[in-house]
Amino acid sequence: MTIGQDIDQMIEKLRQQRDELKLQAHLMKADAKDEWQKAEDEWQKLENRFARAKEAGAEAGDDVADALRNLGGKIQEGYGKVRKSI
């Protein structure tokens, strides 16, 4: 099974949100910066896992896709917290 288009779309949406928030980083309060760092750590995990899953191609199963969706959800939540703080 290959990584689905929904995962690609989720990552692209997160990438866009990340870029927008990164531009506003200089305005962040201390608590927002903490949330930002947590989200950045999760982002790096997602990028690494997604790259490995894409390389695996057909070998990447539903478990990998579910794990990527779960990690994406955590990042989305973190970005929401940052956005509310600024």
Sine and cosine of phi, psi and omega as CSV:
sin_phi,cos_phi,sin_psi,cos_psi,sin_omega,cos_omega
0.00,0.00,0.70,-0.72,0.04,-1.00
-1.00,-0.04,0.32,-0.95,0.05,-1.00
-0.93,0.37,0.79,-0.62,-0.12,-0.99
-0.96,0.29,0.26,-0.97,0.03,-1.00
-0.89,0.45,-0.50,0.87,0.01,-1.00
-0.89,0.45,-0.57,0.82,0.06,-1.00
-0.93,0.36,-0.69,0.73,0.05,-1.00
-0.85,0.52,-0.70,0.71,-0.01,-1.00
-0.91,0.41,-0.66,0.75,0.01,-1.00
-0.87,0.49,-0.72,0.69,-0.02,-1.00
-0.91,0.41,-0.64,0.77,0.02,-1.00
-0.90,0.44,-0.66,0.76,0.03,-1.00
-0.90,0.44,-0.69,0.73,0.04,-1.00
-0.90,0.44,-0.64,0.77,0.02,-1.00
-0.87,0.49,-0.67,0.74,0.01,-1.00
-0.91,0.42,-0.72,0.70,0.03,-1.00
-0.88,0.47,-0.66,0.75,0.01,-1.00
-0.88,0.48,-0.71,0.70,0.00,-1.00
-0.89,0.46,-0.66,0.75,0.01,-1.00
-0.90,0.44,-0.71,0.71,-0.01,-1.00
-0.93,0.36,-0.57,0.82,0.02,-1.00
-0.88,0.48,-0.60,0.80,0.05,-1.00
-0.91,0.42,-0.48,0.88,-0.03,-1.00
-1.00,-0.08,0.10,0.99,-0.12,-0.99
-0.84,0.54,-0.55,0.84,-0.04,-1.00
-0.93,0.37,-0.28,0.96,0.00,-1.00
-1.00,-0.06,-0.11,0.99,-0.15,-0.99
-0.93,0.36,0.59,-0.81,0.14,-0.99
-0.99,0.16,0.20,-0.98,-0.05,-1.00
-0.86,0.51,-0.69,0.72,-0.02,-1.00
-0.91,0.41,-0.57,0.82,0.05,-1.00
-0.93,0.38,-0.59,0.81,0.02,-1.00
-0.91,0.42,-0.60,0.80,0.06,-1.00
-0.89,0.45,-0.72,0.69,0.04,-1.00
-0.89,0.46,-0.64,0.77,0.02,-1.00
-0.86,0.51,-0.71,0.70,-0.03,-1.00
-0.90,0.43,-0.64,0.76,0.05,-1.00
-0.88,0.48,-0.71,0.71,0.00,-1.00
-0.91,0.42,-0.62,0.79,0.02,-1.00
-0.90,0.44,-0.65,0.76,0.04,-1.00
-0.88,0.47,-0.70,0.71,0.03,-1.00
-0.91,0.41,-0.60,0.80,0.02,-1.00
-0.86,0.51,-0.69,0.72,0.01,-1.00
-0.89,0.46,-0.65,0.76,0.06,-1.00
-0.87,0.49,-0.72,0.69,-0.02,-1.00
-0.88,0.47,-0.73,0.69,0.00,-1.00
-0.85,0.52,-0.71,0.71,-0.02,-1.00
-0.91,0.41,-0.72,0.69,-0.02,-1.00
-0.92,0.39,-0.64,0.77,0.00,-1.00
-0.90,0.43,-0.67,0.74,0.02,-1.00
-0.88,0.47,-0.70,0.72,0.02,-1.00
-0.91,0.42,-0.64,0.76,-0.02,-1.00
-0.91,0.40,-0.64,0.77,0.03,-1.00
-0.90,0.43,-0.62,0.78,0.04,-1.00
-0.90,0.43,-0.61,0.79,0.00,-1.00
-0.94,0.34,-0.45,0.90,0.06,-1.00
0.83,0.55,-0.90,-0.44,-0.09,-1.00
-0.89,0.45,-0.36,0.93,-0.01,-1.00
-0.98,0.21,-0.29,0.96,-0.01,-1.00
-0.98,0.22,0.88,-0.48,-0.08,-1.00
-0.98,-0.19,-0.18,-0.98,-0.01,-1.00
-0.87,0.49,-0.57,0.83,-0.01,-1.00
-0.88,0.47,-0.65,0.76,0.00,-1.00
-0.92,0.39,-0.71,0.71,0.01,-1.00
-0.88,0.48,-0.67,0.74,0.03,-1.00
-0.90,0.44,-0.65,0.76,0.02,-1.00
-0.90,0.43,-0.64,0.77,0.03,-1.00
-0.91,0.41,-0.66,0.75,0.04,-1.00
-0.89,0.46,-0.67,0.74,0.00,-1.00
-0.89,0.46,-0.71,0.70,0.02,-1.00
-0.90,0.43,-0.65,0.76,0.06,-1.00
-0.88,0.48,-0.61,0.79,0.05,-1.00
-0.90,0.44,-0.64,0.77,0.05,-1.00
-0.89,0.45,-0.66,0.75,0.00,-1.00
-0.92,0.40,-0.69,0.73,0.02,-1.00
-0.85,0.53,-0.68,0.73,0.03,-1.00
-0.89,0.45,-0.69,0.72,0.02,-1.00
-0.89,0.45,-0.68,0.74,0.03,-1.00
-0.90,0.44,-0.58,0.81,0.06,-1.00
-0.89,0.45,-0.67,0.74,0.03,-1.00
-0.90,0.44,-0.66,0.75,0.02,-1.00
-0.90,0.44,-0.73,0.68,-0.03,-1.00
-0.85,0.52,-0.64,0.76,0.00,-1.00
-0.93,0.36,-0.46,0.89,-0.05,-1.00
-0.99,0.17,-0.29,0.96,-0.06,-1.00
-0.93,-0.36,0.00,0.00,0.00,0.00
